[in-house]
Amino acid sequence: MSSPARFAEVAPRVRGPLRQSRAVVARVASLTKAAPIRSAGWAASGELAGKCALLLTTVIIARAASPETFGRYVALSAIAMVAAGLWDFGSSTLASKAVAAGEIRARDAIRDVVRLRAIVVPAWVILFAVTTAIVGVSNPRDFIPFAAVSLLFASHAPLLGILRGELRFRTVATLWTVGRFVTCVVTLAFALAPRGLGLQEAGWAGVCGEASTLLLAVAAVLLRSEPAGYRNRRSITFRASLPLAANGVLSLAYNRLDVVLLTALAGADQLDKYGPASRLQDALYVFPYVVTTVALPVLSRRARAEGSAEVVGRAAVRTSVCGFLFGLLAAGALVFAAPRALELVLGAGYRGSAEATRVIVLFLPFSMAVAPLLSALISAGRSIDTSKVFGLSFAVSFSLHVILDPRFGATGGSVATVARDVVAVPFAYLLARRAGLVGPALRRRRLTAAFARGSQVG
C-alpha cells in the first residue's frame, strides 16, 4: 500500500483522539483562568511558601538547640496559637464572610473586631498563664516573647480575613510569606551569633515575623479605597461570633494542646518524640487550610448571588472526594518516607519520632475531606453545625489522649490526633445532608428558598 493511501486510512483514527486531547487541554486552560482556581493557587503558594519557611525555622531550632529546648519551643508556640485563637473569637472568619457577602466595609469590620476583642482579653490572659504553668515554664523571659507572638498573630488575623473576603488572595499570600521568612532569617541570625540560639531568641524571632505581617496588613487594608454597595450592618457581634469562636478555639485546642496533654500525661521525654510529628502535621495543614480559605468567601458570594444550595452542595462533595484521594496518596508516601526523612532533616537524635510521625500523617485524607463540607455549612448560614463537628471531634480526641497517652506515649497521642478527623468526616456529611446541602433534591430546593435569609445568620 502506498504512503498516501496509508495516510488516508490512518488519519481518521488519529484525528479523533487529537481533537479530544485538544479539548482536554483547552478545558484545563480555562479552569486555570477561573477565579476560584486562581485564588486557590495564590492561597496554596502563599501557604506552601510560609510552611517552607516554618519548616526551615523548625530545622534550624532543632539543629541549634537541645531536644529539651526544642520541645519547650513547640509547647510555647502551641500555647501562643491557642491563646491567639481564643482572643480572635471567630472574628477573622466572620469578617471574611461578612466582607465577601457585602455586609460590611473593611474599616467598620475593624471597628467591630476591636469592640469584640476588648471583651475577650481577660480570657486570653488566664489561658496563657495556666497553660505555661502546665508545661513548666515559669521564667518570664522565656514566655514573654511567645505572649507577644500570640497578640501580634491575633491582631493581623482579622486584617488578613478582610483581604480574603475581598478575594485579594495574592496580597494575603505575599504578607503571610514575608512574615514567615522574616522569622526564619532572624532565627538563622541568632543561630549563627556567638551566643547561640535559645528559647528566648527563638521567641523574639517569631515576634519580628508577626510584627512584619501586621504592619503590612494594616497598610494593605487601610490604604485602599473601598468599593460602594456595602450595607454596613453590624455583622461582627458577640452573638454572631460564638459558633465561629467555638470552631477556632476547639480547632486550635486539638491542634495545639495535644502537646500540653501529652506532657502532662506521659512526661517530657515523650514530648521530645511527639514534637517533630506535631510540627509536620502543622506543615501538612496547608492543604485543608487552602481549601477552607478559598471556599468560604467564594461560596459565600455564590450563595448570596445565586441562592443555590445545589451548586454549593455539589461543589463541596466533589471537592471532598478529590481531597480525600489526594490526602490518601500523600499520607501513604509519608508513611514510607518518614524514618529516613526525619534522620536526614532533623538528625539522628530524632529517630524515636518515626513511629509517631507515621501515625499522625494519616490525618491528612480525612482533614482534606471534611474541609469543604465545613465551608459549605458556614456559607449556608449553618455555623452552629460546624461547631457541633468541632465539639465532637475535640471530645473524641481528648478522651483518647487520656486513655492512650499514659500507656503508649507519643504513639498514643498520634492515634488520638488522627481520630478527631476520622470522626469529623461522617458527622459533617450527616449535618450537611440534614441541612439540605446534599441528599434529596426536595430538601435542596427548600434550602435554596431560604438561602438569602440563612446566609445572614452567620
Secondary structure, DSSP 4 states (H G I P E B T S, - for coil): --HHHHHHHHHHHHHHHHHHHHHHHHHHHHHHHSHHHHHHHHHHHHHHHHHHHHHHHHHHHHHHS-HHHHHHHHHHHHHHHHHHHHHHTTHHHHHHHHHHTT-S-HHHHHHHHHHHHHHHHHHHHHHHHHHHHHTT---HHHHHHHHHHHHHHHHHHHHHHHHHHTT-HHHHHHHHHHHHHHHHHHHHHHHHSTT---HHHHHHHHHHHHHHHHHHHHHHHHTSPPPS---------HHHHHHHHHHHHHHHHHHHHHHHHHHHHH-HHHHHHHHHHHHHHHHHTHHHHHHHHHHHHHHHHHHHHH--HHHHHHHHHHHHHHHHHHHHHHHHHHHHHHHHHHHHHT-GGGGGGHHHHHHHTTHHHHHHHHHHHHHHHHHTT-HHHHHHHHHHHHHHHHHHHHHHHHHHHHHHHHHHHHHHHHHHHHHHHHHHHHHTSSS-HHHHHHHHHTHHHHTTT-
